[in-house]
């Protein structure tokens, strides 16, 4: 069983997807699986996440990372650092991610505090232990709150959070789910 399952939701962004995949190929520690959820019709995040209820290739890693097709890891030691941070089996490992014009999130005013704040944290800012992820996948991608809703839902019940003070990746372009332009 791999340490990490990287789940990439894809929607008509082949150039960004290529960079996403390349960033994983460049990881020094290859102890992960990469699962793709392809949304050719543009159903959106909620649809993609709910596919796990019917999907035969469910993530099996100890931890789950949502790394959408417009995201990429920029630190070739990202998996190594995440594995070290998860050594004590915390429920969640938080880390930093560069969201382009929004800056590095979680922002300094939120970092290491006890509650996530809307627009101050993103999907690619944390890994979740597999059991917690499966128990709460229905909260991932709610139309009114985006992926933040998942984190806000599980937060009160978390027993342990590890804070990894490192920027591990970046959003290639804030796309809000739009396909690439030709």
Buried (B, 14 or more C-beta within 10 A) or exposed (E): EBBBBBBBBBBBBEEBBEBBBEBBEBBEBEBBBBBBBBBEEEEBBBBBBBBBEEEEEBBEBBBBBBBBBBBBBBBEBBBBBBBBBBEEEBBBBBBBBBBEEBEBBBBEEBBEEEEBBEEBBBBBBBBBBBEBBBEBBBBBBBEEBBBBBBBBBBBEEBEEBBBBEBBBBBBBBEBEBEEBEE
